[in-house]
Amino acid sequence: MSLLTDTIARIGPLDDAAAAAAQARQDTLTKPQGALGRLETLSIQMAGITGQPRPRLTNPAVVVMAADHGVARRGVSAYPSEVTPQMVLNFLNGGAAINVLARHVGARVIVVDIGVAAHLPAHPELIDRKIGMGTADFSVEPAMSRVQAQQAVEIGIACANDAIDAGADLLATGDMGIGNTTASSAVVAAITGRPVAEVTGRGTGIDDAGLARKIAVIEQALALHRPDPRDGLDVLAKVGGFEIGGLAGVILGAAARRVPVVIDGFISGAAALIACTLAPSAQPYLIAAHRSVERGHDAVFAHLDLTPLVDLGMRLGEGTGAVLGMSLCQAACKILDEMATFGEAGVSGKVEN
Amino acid sequence: MSLLTDTIARIGPLDDAAAAAAQARQDTLTKPQGALGRLETLSIQMAGITGQPRPRLTNPAVVVMAADHGVARRGVSAYPSEVTPQMVLNFLNGGAAINVLARHVGARVIVVDIGVAAHLPAHPELIDRKIGMGTADFSVEPAMSRVQAQQAVEIGIACANDAIDAGADLLATGDMGIGNTTASSAVVAAITGRPVAEVTGRGTGIDDAGLARKIAVIEQALALHRPDPRDGLDVLAKVGGFEIGGLAGVILGAAARRVPVVIDGFISGAAALIACTLAPSAQPYLIAAHRSVERGHDAVFAHLDLTPLVDLGMRLGEGTGAVLGMSLCQAACKILDEMATFGEAGVSGKVEN
């Protein structure tokens, strides 16, 4: 049995008893029932995921997977591929947005090179799991082999397991990879069946001509490879990316260990589609952090039946939205765990009309 | 010169030079320009408010004003007035939602009795500024005198000044008061001119009959008192509440000291309307934290030209949404201050097409 099939087999349903206990406790806390809205439902989901009626999530970590994309050579991004390794070094030096926001919320940043097209210097904080020097250009050949696709997902599973073994009790996904909105749009179009133009946006900020080129490249690749929308590894191999596969693995690994996993933006959304195609049972373990500006993100939410927590007009990736979401998950659990009940506080209940 | 008129006179325009410097720095940071959306615009607003190109907001505090309402006797709330003092004690014991969320984001909670209809025990954490044992029932007489209205606002100004003198560099508003959505809806209808039914909701959770009663009570009061929508003290005196006046004062006090002030939900929104009627120059100092479920909140945003940061389906008050908003304000400022620039990180810029 492979790590992938074993992990998928371990993903069970949410713990209904823990969720029911959390709901019951919410209704005794000193506030009108339901008055904390999404924070209440989120706490109940966390209870169901963890199996704990009052989960305490004290050790959040975001896994940032970095890789390059052969398709970036087709002029689909506003930035050159050399930015991918440069930004990995920025992550390691603590100067990127994800570092700042992770520090703000007290989350650990785990940086993984799963396929950056450059030799990166060894660094104690860099996890080297490079599958290759970027994917192949999927406008002319599959992005990777099926074996590599499974390898990418299994690297992600192993990273989730390592993080959880090291104490993480709340995970989030983050990405870095010039060209990866192109791969993500291809994945989203393939799995959801939506027209390419409907799920393809400007990424880091291409102009109209670049956007038209990007759409044409994706349409051409889908016509060439005809990925099977019911086969996550087929879609990943033909039009995906190493980091997208890795993040799908993080999601599966977290779900198998009953750890809530907060999904960042559009690239993480594509990874979630791959993960849930491989294992529909992973869906209840997902928390969508935010609605990205990137066109196509709503198609992900619709397909996975997710509602993002916030919409702050962000479109950066790296896990920047996800770490804000992790902080809300922690807030929700603290509400459930730390608030006084009506009985404890001696507060009167509702008037009977 | 009164504290009120003096404070209003001190509210100046935002510092355009600091805001421009913040904008210029944002555009050099290692991310596509604008990719952090609202976090970027928020950081620029904070720079303009504080006059610092890279503001550091390290000492957040939420001022929770508590008071009772004579109109609560008309059966407009799902909870009895005795809940107001009970919840104040809950605040002091650290068991309420605002305590939990304030601890989560590292904010101080400042609890003020500005008119609770009960004798509260002395407590080192309770600021006693009681104007009266709740307001009068505004369905039959003005809620308070004009002198009391000014007193309420000046108490809020003094509380803001005290908090800032003690080190607070970011303030938020919070409320507690059974019946205060009724007063707030009356204030919102009076100032915005919208129909009462359009700005009146279920508060803590009244049923259909209660809602109809609530709307009728407000319509009757507005017809009886005819508050002048251009005179904030007149509206406050006739159909407002002590805590609403106090929070209006917190807003004015913060603006006069160039401290950003994060507005909570519907009651705080009514206070913001009063504050901006007294001093339109206070508007740029406001940050709307969240969109409440309470019907009528959108009328506040439209009138004040504010866009809430998040929508989490909350309707509790106490400052619960505002403290989450303060954390986002801090995150925004840290992005501006702590991220590496393209030059510092050696990251390549955009490709010239």
Boltz contact constraints between the chains, C-beta under 6 A:
constraints:
  - contact:
      token1: [A, 30]
      token2: [B, 90]
      max_distance: 6.0
  - contact:
      token1: [A, 30]
      token2: [B, 96]
      max_distance: 6.0
  - contact:
      token1: [A, 31]
      token2: [B, 97]
      max_distance: 6.0
  - contact:
      token1: [A, 31]
      token2: [B, 316]
      max_distance: 6.0
  - contact:
      token1: [A, 32]
      token2: [B, 204]
      max_distance: 6.0
  - contact:
      token1: [A, 32]
      token2: [B, 205]
      max_distance: 6.0
  - contact:
      token1: [A, 35]
      token2: [B, 315]
      max_distance: 6.0
  - contact:
      token1: [A, 35]
      token2: [B, 316]
      max_distance: 6.0
  - contact:
      token1: [A, 36]
      token2: [B, 314]
      max_distance: 6.0
  - contact:
      token1: [A, 36]
      token2: [B, 316]
      max_distance: 6.0
  - contact:
      token1: [A, 37]
      token2: [B, 312]
      max_distance: 6.0
  - contact:
      token1: [A, 37]
      token2: [B, 313]
      max_distance: 6.0
  - contact:
      token1: [A, 37]
      token2: [B, 314]
      max_distance: 6.0
  - contact:
      token1: [A, 38]
      token2: [B, 312]
      max_distance: 6.0
  - contact:
      token1: [A, 38]
      token2: [B, 313]
      max_distance: 6.0
  - contact:
      token1: [A, 78]
      token2: [B, 350]
      max_distance: 6.0
  - contact:
      token1: [A, 79]
      token2: [B, 350]
      max_distance: 6.0
  - contact:
      token1: [A, 80]
      token2: [B, 348]
      max_distance: 6.0
  - contact:
      token1: [A, 80]
      token2: [B, 351]
      max_distance: 6.0
  - contact:
      token1: [A, 82]
      token2: [B, 348]
      max_distance: 6.0
  - contact:
      token1: [A, 83]
      token2: [B, 347]
      max_distance: 6.0
  - contact:
      token1: [A, 83]
      token2: [B, 348]
      max_distance: 6.0
  - contact:
      token1: [A, 86]
      token2: [B, 347]
      max_distance: 6.0
  - contact:
      token1: [A, 90]
      token2: [B, 30]
      max_distance: 6.0
  - contact:
      token1: [A, 90]
      token2: [B, 340]
      max_distance: 6.0
  - contact:
      token1: [A, 90]
      token2: [B, 345]
      max_distance: 6.0
  - contact:
      token1: [A, 95]
      token2: [B, 340]
      max_distance: 6.0
  - contact:
      token1: [A, 95]
      token2: [B, 345]
      max_distance: 6.0
  - contact:
      token1: [A, 96]
      token2: [B, 30]
      max_distance: 6.0
  - contact:
      token1: [A, 97]
      token2: [B, 31]
      max_distance: 6.0
  - contact:
      token1: [A, 97]
      token2: [B, 339]
      max_distance: 6.0
  - contact:
      token1: [A, 100]
      token2: [B, 334]
      max_distance: 6.0
  - contact:
      token1: [A, 100]
      token2: [B, 335]
      max_distance: 6.0
  - contact:
      token1: [A, 100]
      token2: [B, 338]
      max_distance: 6.0
  - contact:
      token1: [A, 100]
      token2: [B, 339]
      max_distance: 6.0
  - contact:
      token1: [A, 101]
      token2: [B, 331]
      max_distance: 6.0
  - contact:
      token1: [A, 104]
      token2: [B, 331]
      max_distance: 6.0
  - contact:
      token1: [A, 104]
      token2: [B, 334]
      max_distance: 6.0
  - contact:
      token1: [A, 204]
      token2: [B, 32]
      max_distance: 6.0
  - contact:
      token1: [A, 205]
      token2: [B, 32]
      max_distance: 6.0
  - contact:
      token1: [A, 310]
      token2: [B, 310]
      max_distance: 6.0
  - contact:
      token1: [A, 312]
      token2: [B, 37]
      max_distance: 6.0
  - contact:
      token1: [A, 312]
      token2: [B, 38]
      max_distance: 6.0
  - contact:
      token1: [A, 313]
      token2: [B, 37]
      max_distance: 6.0
  - contact:
      token1: [A, 313]
      token2: [B, 38]
      max_distance: 6.0
  - contact:
      token1: [A, 314]
      token2: [B, 36]
      max_distance: 6.0
  - contact:
      token1: [A, 314]
      token2: [B, 37]
      max_distance: 6.0
  - contact:
      token1: [A, 315]
      token2: [B, 35]
      max_distance: 6.0
  - contact:
      token1: [A, 316]
      token2: [B, 31]
      max_distance: 6.0
  - contact:
      token1: [A, 316]
      token2: [B, 35]
      max_distance: 6.0
  - contact:
      token1: [A, 316]
      token2: [B, 36]
      max_distance: 6.0
  - contact:
      token1: [A, 331]
      token2: [B, 101]
      max_distance: 6.0
  - contact:
      token1: [A, 331]
      token2: [B, 104]
      max_distance: 6.0
  - contact:
      token1: [A, 334]
      token2: [B, 100]
      max_distance: 6.0
  - contact:
      token1: [A, 334]
      token2: [B, 104]
      max_distance: 6.0
  - contact:
      token1: [A, 335]
      token2: [B, 100]
      max_distance: 6.0
  - contact:
      token1: [A, 338]
      token2: [B, 100]
      max_distance: 6.0
  - contact:
      token1: [A, 339]
      token2: [B, 97]
      max_distance: 6.0
  - contact:
      token1: [A, 339]
      token2: [B, 100]
      max_distance: 6.0
  - contact:
      token1: [A, 340]
      token2: [B, 90]
      max_distance: 6.0
  - contact:
      token1: [A, 340]
      token2: [B, 95]
      max_distance: 6.0
  - contact:
      token1: [A, 345]
      token2: [B, 90]
      max_distance: 6.0
  - contact:
      token1: [A, 345]
      token2: [B, 95]
      max_distance: 6.0
  - contact:
      token1: [A, 347]
      token2: [B, 83]
      max_distance: 6.0
  - contact:
      token1: [A, 347]
      token2: [B, 86]
      max_distance: 6.0
  - contact:
      token1: [A, 348]
      token2: [B, 80]
      max_distance: 6.0
  - contact:
      token1: [A, 348]
      token2: [B, 82]
      max_distance: 6.0
  - contact:
      token1: [A, 348]
      token2: [B, 83]
      max_distance: 6.0
  - contact:
      token1: [A, 350]
      token2: [B, 78]
      max_distance: 6.0
  - contact:
      token1: [A, 350]
      token2: [B, 79]
      max_distance: 6.0
  - contact:
      token1: [A, 351]
      token2: [B, 80]
      max_distance: 6.0
